[in-house]
C-alpha cells in the first residue's frame, strides 16, 4: 500500500467514525408516512417465502391499492429486515439502509477519482475524490432519505446505477461481457430512475471517450458518431427498457400522478433552484412541503426557475468544450438528468427533499472538480504546507457542520409527533401535514390539540378523505358517536373507491354494537382491497360473533394465506367446523405485575379483550401501589361505562379529574357517562 492509499485509508476511517456519530441517534427512529402501508401494515414482508412473488405481484409492495407497484428489490430487503429483527423493529430497517449508503459512498470514491483524472493528473486527485465522497456521505440533505425508510428505493436504485456506471468506466475491456448491465437490471426493481443511466452513459462516452462537447451534438458531421455511441449502449437500453416496460405493465397506473402536466413542469424549474441552493445551504428541510403547483406562468418564481435552467444549460455547454472542465459539465448533466423523472411525471408533491439523493452525486462532482481546478491554478499558494492544513481544516469544518445538521434532523425524525410538528411549523399551508400532526397527537391521547390541528387542516384540504377518517376516529374516542358517523360517511362520499374509509367505519360500527352494519362496511372494504389485513381481521370477529360459519371459514383461509401462523385465524377456521365461537383472548402476557404501571397495562389488556371486571380489579391493584394514579381511575371509569354502570363511572372519572384536572380521557368519559345517565 503506497503512502497516498494509506492516507486515504486513515481519512476514510475518520470519516466513517464521524458518519457513525452523525447517525448514532437515528437507528431507532420510527416508521413515517408511506412506511405505514409499505412496511407496517404490509403483511407480505413478514414471510421470506413471498420474495419470488415480489417480482411479479405489485400488490405485495403496499397494503393500499393506490400505491401498488413493482419495487421488488425494496420489498425484498424489507422482508429480510423483518426476518432479522423478528418483527417491526426500526433498528434493523434503519441499519440496512445505512449500510447501503456506506457502500454507495465507497463506490463514489472510485467514480470521482476516475472522472477527476479525466480533468487533470495530480498526486492529490485521490484526496479530492475522498473529499467529494465524504461530503456526499455526510451531506445534511441525504439524512432526509436515510431517515425515511421507504425511501430506500432512492438508495438502492442509486447504488445500482453507480455500480453499473463504475463497472463500465473502470473496466472498458470487460464491456463485451455486459456485466455492467446486471446492477442496472436489478436497479429497475428499486425505482424507475435507472433509465437515467442510459443518458448519463451516453454523455460520458461522448465527452470522455469520443472527445466531443455537448455543442458538437448539433453538428451534422458527428451524426454517425452519435449513432455509434447509441449502438455501443444498445444492450443496456434494451435490457433496462424491457425490464421497465415489464414493471409498468404489471400495474394499472403510476401511483401519485395527479397534477396538470404543463404547470407542474414549469414549477419544476423553480424546484431545481431550490435543490441547487439546498446543496450549499441545506436549511429549512421538511418532510412534506406546502409548496404546490404554480399555475401562473408569469409568476416570478417560474421566471427565476427558467433563467436558472437556461444558465445551467449554458454552463454545461461551455464547460464541455475543454477536457479539464468536462467533469464539471458531466456532473451538471448528471444533476439535470437525475431530476428529469420527477420533473416530467406530474406527481402530487411538486417537491420532496429525499429526491435530492441521486442528483447530488453529479452536483458534488461539479463543485469539487471546480475546487480542484482552483487548487491547480493557485497551487503555488500551497507550497507552504501550512496552507494545505488550512484546506483540510476547511474540509473538516464542512463535514463537521453537516454531521451536526444530520444529528439535529435525526431528532426531528424520531417519532410521528416530532416529525409532523416540524412539518406544521415549516409548511403551515400543508393540510396533510397538519392532519398527520393531529394524528400523532391523537395517538398520544392529546385529543383537544389533535382536534385543533384537524380543524386547521380542514380549511386547507376540505376534500381530503383521510382527514375525515381521522376526525371520525377522534370523535369515536371522545364518545361523540353521531359526529363520528358523519365524518366516516363524509370520507366515503369523498373517496367511494378507497377501502380505508369503509374499514375504519366498520371498526367504529362494531365497537358501538352495530355488528350487521359493520359487516356490510367490512365486506365492501375487502372487495376494494382483498389483501387488507384490517378488513379481514374485522370480518373474522364479526362472523365469529354472528355465527356465520361458512363465511368465517372462507375468511380464515384467506387470512391465513397472508399470515399463515396467525393463531386467531387458525382458531376461527376450526370454529367454522365445530360451530363454537372463539373466545377472544389477549395476546399480551403480563407474567407477574410488580409496579403500578404493570397493573395499569394489565387493566388496559383486560379492557381491550372485553373483560371489564378484571380491568377494574387490575386498576384497583395499581391504586394500592399508587393512590394518586389518575390513569387508573380513568380506566375504572371507562370499564364501568362499558358495563353501563353510569354512577360508578361518573364517580371514578371525577376522582381522576380531581387528581389531574387536564386529563382529557377522563373528562371525555365523564361527559359521556353523564349524558348516558340522563338518557
PAFI-703670 format. One line per 3 residues: number of its first residue (from 0); for each residue x, y, z of C-alpha. Coordinates in steps of 0.2 Angstrom, whole numbers, always signed. Layout:
# residues N
NUM> X Y Z; ...
This chain:
# residues 679
0> +0 +0 +0; +8 +17 -6; +8 +32 +5
3> -7 +40 -3; -18 +25 -2; -13 +23 +16
6> -18 +41 +20; -34 +39 +11; -37 +23 +21
9> -35 +33 +38; -45 +48 +31; -59 +36 +27
12> -59 +28 +44; -60 +45 +52; -75 +50 +40
15> -83 +33 +44; -82 +37 +63; -89 +54 +60
18> -103 +46 +50; -107 +34 +64; -108 +49 +76
21> -119 +59 +65; -132 +45 +63; -130 +37 +80
24> -147 +44 +86; -156 +38 +70; -156 +19 +71
27> -172 +19 +82; -181 +32 +73; -198 +25 +69
30> -209 +22 +53; -217 +38 +45; -229 +42 +31
33> -228 +29 +17; -219 +17 +29; -236 +14 +36
36> -243 +5 +21; -227 -1 +13; -220 -9 +29
39> -231 -8 +45; -247 -15 +38; -239 -24 +23
42> -241 -42 +29; -232 -49 +14; -215 -43 +20
45> -217 -54 +36; -213 -70 +26; -197 -73 +16
48> -206 -86 +6; -215 -72 -3; -199 -65 -10
51> -201 -73 -28; -218 -66 -29; -212 -49 -26
54> -205 -48 -43; -222 -52 -51; -236 -46 -40
57> -237 -27 -37; -250 -29 -23; -236 -35 -12
60> -227 -18 -12; -241 -10 -2; -257 -13 +8
63> -265 +1 -1; -271 -2 -19; -267 +16 -24
66> -248 +13 -20; -246 -4 -28; -230 -6 -38
69> -216 -17 -43; -201 -11 -32; -197 -29 -29
72> -179 -26 -23; -185 -14 -10; -198 -26 -4
75> -186 -40 -3; -174 -30 +8; -188 -25 +19
78> -193 -43 +21; -176 -48 +26; -175 -34 +39
81> -192 -40 +46; -185 -58 +47; -168 -52 +55
84> -177 -42 +68; -191 -54 +71; -204 -40 +69
87> -206 -22 +65; -191 -16 +74; -185 +1 +66
90> -167 -3 +71; -164 -17 +58; -173 -7 +44
93> -163 +9 +48; -147 -1 +49; -150 -9 +32
96> -152 +7 +23; -137 +15 +32; -126 +0 +26
99> -132 +3 +8; -127 +21 +10; -110 +17 +16
102> -107 +5 +1; -113 +19 -11; -101 +31 -4
105> -86 +19 -6; -91 +16 -25; -92 +35 -27
108> -74 +37 -21; -68 +27 -36; -81 +35 -48
111> -75 +53 -43; -56 +48 -44; -58 +41 -61
114> -68 +56 -68; -57 +69 -60; -42 +61 -68
117> -50 +65 -84; -48 +83 -80; -31 +84 -73
120> -17 +72 -67; -10 +76 -50; -5 +66 -35
123> -18 +74 -24; -33 +69 -35; -37 +54 -23
126> -38 +67 -9; -50 +77 -19; -61 +61 -23
129> -61 +57 -5; -67 +75 +0; -81 +73 -13
132> -86 +56 -7; -85 +61 +12; -95 +76 +9
135> -109 +67 +0; -109 +54 +14; -112 +67 +27
138> -122 +79 +17; -137 +85 +28; -150 +83 +14
141> -146 +65 +12; -151 +62 +30; -169 +65 +24
144> -168 +50 +13; -159 +39 +26; -172 +43 +40
147> -187 +39 +28; -186 +20 +27; -197 +18 +12
150> -185 +30 +3; -173 +16 +2; -179 +15 -16
153> -168 +30 -19; -153 +22 -10; -155 +6 -19
156> -158 +12 -36; -144 +25 -34; -132 +11 -28
159> -136 +0 -43; -134 +15 -56; -117 +20 -48
162> -111 +2 -48; -116 -1 -66; -108 +16 -71
165> -92 +11 -61; -90 -6 -70; -92 +2 -87
168> -79 +16 -85; -66 +7 -75; -65 -9 -84
171> -68 -5 -103; -60 -21 -108; -74 -31 -99
174> -88 -22 -108; -91 -36 -120; -96 -47 -106
177> -111 -35 -102; -108 -36 -83; -112 -18 -81
180> -130 -22 -86; -133 -33 -71; -134 -20 -57
183> -144 -9 -69; -156 -23 -72; -158 -26 -53
186> -160 -7 -50; -176 -6 -61; -184 -16 -47
189> -180 -2 -34; -185 +13 -44; -189 +19 -61
192> -174 +32 -61; -162 +18 -68; -167 +24 -85
195> -156 +39 -81; -141 +28 -83; -143 +27 -101
198> -142 +45 -104; -128 +48 -92; -118 +34 -100
201> -122 +42 -117; -114 +58 -112; -99 +50 -103
204> -94 +41 -119; -97 +57 -129; -87 +68 -118
207> -73 +57 -112; -71 +44 -125; -76 +52 -141
210> -68 +69 -136; -84 +79 -141; -93 +93 -132
213> -111 +95 -130; -112 +108 -143; -104 +95 -155
216> -121 +85 -154; -129 +98 -166; -115 +97 -180
219> -121 +85 -194; -103 +78 -196; -105 +70 -179
222> -121 +61 -183; -113 +45 -187; -103 +46 -170
225> -119 +48 -160; -126 +33 -169; -111 +23 -164
228> -112 +29 -146; -131 +23 -146; -126 +7 -153
231> -112 +5 -140; -125 +6 -126; -139 -3 -135
234> -139 -19 -124; -141 -8 -109; -156 +2 -117
237> -164 -15 -122; -162 -23 -105; -167 -8 -95
240> -181 -3 -106; -189 -20 -107; -187 -23 -89
243> -195 -6 -85; -209 -10 -98; -212 -26 -89
246> -213 -17 -72; -225 -4 -78; -237 -16 -87
249> -239 -25 -70; -248 -10 -63; -264 -1 -69
252> -256 +16 -67; -241 +25 -59; -245 +30 -41
255> -246 +48 -36; -249 +56 -54; -262 +69 -51
258> -256 +87 -56; -258 +96 -73; -243 +92 -84
261> -238 +109 -90; -240 +120 -74; -231 +106 -65
264> -216 +105 -77; -215 +124 -76; -215 +123 -57
267> -201 +111 -58; -189 +124 -65; -191 +134 -48
270> -189 +117 -38; -172 +115 -47; -167 +131 -40
273> -172 +126 -23; -162 +109 -24; -147 +118 -31
276> -147 +131 -16; -150 +117 -4; -134 +109 -9
279> -124 +124 -2; -137 +130 +11; -147 +114 +17
282> -158 +124 +29; -177 +123 +31; -178 +105 +27
285> -195 +97 +29; -203 +80 +27; -218 +87 +17
288> -218 +104 +9; -233 +115 +7; -227 +121 -10
291> -240 +117 -23; -241 +119 -42; -238 +137 -48
294> -252 +139 -61; -247 +157 -67; -233 +155 -80
297> -228 +173 -77; -225 +170 -58; -208 +177 -53
300> -203 +160 -46; -206 +152 -63; -196 +166 -71
303> -182 +163 -59; -183 +145 -62; -182 +147 -81
306> -167 +158 -80; -158 +146 -69; -162 +131 -81
309> -155 +142 -96; -140 +146 -86; -137 +128 -82
312> -138 +123 -100; -126 +137 -105; -114 +131 -91
315> -115 +113 -97; -111 +118 -115; -97 +130 -111
318> -88 +118 -98; -90 +103 -110; -78 +111 -123
321> -62 +109 -113; -56 +92 -107; -51 +99 -90
324> -68 +106 -86; -78 +91 -93; -81 +83 -76
327> -90 +99 -71; -101 +98 -87; -104 +79 -84
330> -108 +82 -66; -121 +95 -70; -128 +84 -84
333> -130 +70 -70; -139 +83 -59; -151 +88 -73
336> -154 +70 -79; -157 +63 -62; -171 +76 -59
339> -180 +73 -75; -191 +58 -69; -199 +68 -55
342> -199 +84 -66; -209 +76 -81; -221 +65 -71
345> -234 +76 -63; -233 +69 -45; -245 +75 -32
348> -230 +83 -22; -220 +95 -33; -205 +93 -21
351> -198 +81 -9; -181 +83 +0; -177 +65 -2
354> -177 +67 -21; -160 +76 -20; -151 +60 -15
357> -147 +54 -33; -145 +71 -42; -132 +77 -28
360> -120 +64 -34; -117 +74 -50; -118 +91 -42
363> -105 +85 -29; -93 +80 -44; -95 +98 -52
366> -92 +108 -36; -77 +98 -30; -69 +97 -48
369> -71 +116 -49; -62 +117 -32; -49 +106 -38
372> -46 +117 -53; -44 +132 -42; -31 +122 -32
375> -22 +118 -48; -22 +136 -54; -16 +143 -37
378> -5 +128 -32; +9 +140 -28; +0 +146 -13
381> +1 +128 -6; +20 +127 -7; +18 +132 +11
384> +12 +116 +19; +3 +126 +32; -10 +132 +19
387> -13 +113 +15; -18 +111 +33; -30 +126 +32
390> -38 +117 +17; -40 +101 +27; -47 +111 +41
393> -60 +119 +30; -65 +102 +24; -66 +96 +42
396> -77 +111 +46; -89 +107 +31; -90 +89 +36
399> -92 +93 +55; -106 +106 +51; -115 +93 +40
402> -113 +80 +54; -121 +91 +66; -135 +95 +54
405> -139 +77 +52; -139 +74 +71; -151 +88 +73
408> -163 +82 +59; -162 +64 +66; -171 +71 +82
411> -185 +78 +71; -187 +61 +63; -188 +52 +79
414> -207 +49 +80; -223 +55 +72; -226 +69 +84
417> -209 +77 +82; -209 +75 +63; -226 +82 +59
420> -224 +96 +72; -208 +101 +62; -219 +100 +46
423> -233 +110 +53; -220 +124 +58; -211 +124 +41
426> -225 +120 +30; -240 +129 +38; -251 +128 +22
429> -249 +109 +21; -266 +102 +26; -259 +84 +25
432> -245 +89 +37; -257 +97 +49; -268 +81 +49
435> -253 +70 +52; -248 +81 +66; -265 +79 +73
438> -265 +60 +71; -249 +59 +81; -256 +70 +95
441> -272 +59 +95; -261 +43 +96; -254 +51 +112
444> -271 +55 +119; -269 +74 +116; -287 +75 +109
447> -290 +93 +111; -274 +98 +102; -277 +85 +89
450> -295 +92 +85; -287 +109 +83; -275 +103 +70
453> -289 +94 +61; -299 +109 +60; -285 +119 +53
456> -281 +105 +40; -300 +105 +35; -298 +124 +30
459> -284 +119 +18; -289 +102 +12; -308 +101 +14
462> -310 +86 +2; -296 +75 +9; -305 +59 +14
465> -291 +53 +26; -294 +69 +36; -312 +64 +39
468> -307 +46 +43; -296 +53 +57; -309 +65 +63
471> -321 +51 +64; -309 +41 +74; -306 +56 +86
474> -325 +58 +88; -327 +40 +92; -313 +40 +106
477> -322 +55 +113; -339 +45 +113; -346 +58 +100
480> -354 +44 +90; -366 +54 +79; -351 +66 +74
483> -340 +51 +71; -353 +43 +60; -355 +59 +50
486> -336 +60 +47; -334 +42 +41; -349 +44 +29
489> -341 +60 +23; -324 +51 +20; -334 +38 +10
492> -343 +51 +0; -326 +59 -5; -317 +43 -9
495> -330 +30 -13; -317 +18 -20; -305 +19 -6
498> -305 +4 +6; -299 +14 +21; -315 +24 +24
501> -325 +8 +24; -313 -1 +35; -312 +12 +49
504> -331 +14 +48; -333 -4 +50; -322 -4 +66
507> -332 +10 +73; -349 +1 +70; -343 -14 +78
510> -337 -5 +93; -354 +3 +96; -363 -14 +94
513> -370 -12 +76; -362 -28 +70; -373 -31 +55
516> -369 -14 +48; -351 -16 +52; -352 -32 +42
519> -358 -23 +26; -344 -10 +28; -330 -23 +31
522> -336 -33 +16; -336 -18 +5; -318 -14 +11
525> -312 -31 +7; -320 -30 -10; -310 -15 -14
528> -294 -22 -6; -294 -41 -5; -277 -40 +4
531> -282 -29 +18; -277 -37 +35; -288 -25 +45
534> -304 -29 +35; -300 -47 +36; -297 -46 +55
537> -313 -37 +57; -323 -49 +47; -316 -64 +57
540> -323 -56 +73; -339 -51 +65; -343 -68 +58
543> -337 -77 +74; -349 -66 +84; -364 -68 +72
546> -360 -87 +70; -359 -86 +51; -348 -102 +50
549> -346 -103 +31; -341 -85 +29; -329 -87 +44
552> -321 -102 +36; -318 -94 +20; -311 -78 +28
555> -300 -88 +40; -292 -97 +25; -290 -80 +16
558> -282 -73 +31; -270 -87 +33; -264 -85 +15
561> -257 -69 +21; -252 -73 +39; -250 -92 +40
564> -246 -93 +58; -260 -82 +65; -267 -91 +80
567> -284 -82 +80; -287 -86 +61; -282 -104 +65
570> -295 -104 +79; -308 -96 +68; -305 -109 +54
573> -308 -123 +67; -323 -114 +74; -331 -114 +57
576> -331 -133 +58; -336 -135 +76; -348 -121 +76
579> -342 -115 +93; -337 -97 +94; -319 -92 +98
582> -317 -83 +114; -306 -68 +110; -291 -68 +122
585> -277 -55 +124; -261 -58 +115; -252 -48 +129
588> -245 -58 +143; -240 -50 +160; -231 -64 +169
591> -231 -55 +186; -236 -37 +188; -224 -28 +200
594> -227 -9 +198; -242 +1 +197; -238 +4 +179
597> -238 -15 +176; -256 -16 +184; -262 -2 +173
600> -255 -10 +157; -264 -26 +163; -280 -17 +165
603> -279 -10 +148; -276 -28 +142; -292 -34 +150
606> -301 -19 +144; -296 -22 +126; -302 -40 +127
609> -319 -35 +134; -316 -42 +152; -321 -26 +161
612> -322 -33 +178; -304 -39 +178; -300 -22 +171
615> -307 -14 +186; -298 -26 +198; -281 -23 +190
618> -284 -4 +191; -288 -6 +209; -271 -15 +212
621> -262 -1 +203; -271 +11 +215; -265 +1 +230
624> -247 +4 +225; -250 +22 +218; -266 +30 +226
627> -265 +46 +216; -265 +37 +199; -277 +47 +188
630> -275 +35 +174; -280 +20 +185; -296 +29 +190
633> -300 +33 +172; -298 +15 +167; -310 +11 +180
636> -322 +24 +174; -320 +18 +156; -324 +0 +161
639> -340 +5 +171; -345 +14 +155; -344 -2 +145
642> -354 -11 +159; -367 +3 +158; -365 +7 +177
645> -366 +26 +175; -365 +31 +193; -349 +21 +197
648> -341 +28 +180; -345 +46 +185; -338 +43 +202
651> -322 +36 +195; -319 +49 +182; -322 +63 +194
654> -308 +55 +205; -296 +55 +190; -301 +73 +186
657> -298 +79 +204; -280 +72 +203; -277 +78 +186
660> -290 +92 +180; -282 +91 +162; -285 +73 +160
663> -293 +73 +143; -299 +55 +143; -306 +56 +160
666> -315 +72 +155; -322 +65 +139; -328 +49 +149
669> -336 +59 +162; -346 +69 +149; -351 +53 +140
672> -356 +44 +156; -367 +59 +162; -375 +61 +145
675> -380 +42 +146; -386 +43 +164; -398 +57 +158
678> -405 +46 +144
